Each structure stands twice: as structure tokens, then as C-alpha cells.
Amino acid sequence: MTHRQTYFFALIFLATVTACVVPGLATPTAPSLFAPTTDPSRLETMVAETVSAAIAETEQARPEGKEAGKGKFGGNNAGGY
């Protein structure tokens, strides 16, 4: 192997190592604006609001004139018919 090939492979190796190492370096990050809460009452409030929103959206999507859980023939539709 000639000196020119040795320098070329050394340069390629150095570039490869640098490309793998540099993205992994630790960098300071800005503090998160939406950090998780540790307040249990706030967490309960967030869960309650989410459930309320889901119920409201479900009621809006329900077709008019049908009761919840009633199938085409008025049964509970447990048999899939």
C-alpha cells in the first residue's frame, strides 16, 4: 500500500469516526415548557378534563334517534346480528 492510499484511508476513517461521535455529544438544551406535573390534584383534573372531552365528542358523533347500546332491532346486539 502506498503512502497516498494510507493517508486516504486514514482520512476516511477519521471522517467516519467524527461523523459517529459528534452527533452523540451532549449539548445543553432549553428547559421544557411542558414538564410533567408532580401535583396529584392537577393530574386528576387533567384526566377528568380529558374524559369529559372524550365523552362530549362521542355524544356528538352518535347518530340521532338511537339509544346507546341498542342495535337495529332494539336489542343489545350481543350476538352480532
Helices and strands as residue ranges (DSSP letters): H 3-21, G 22-24, H 40-61
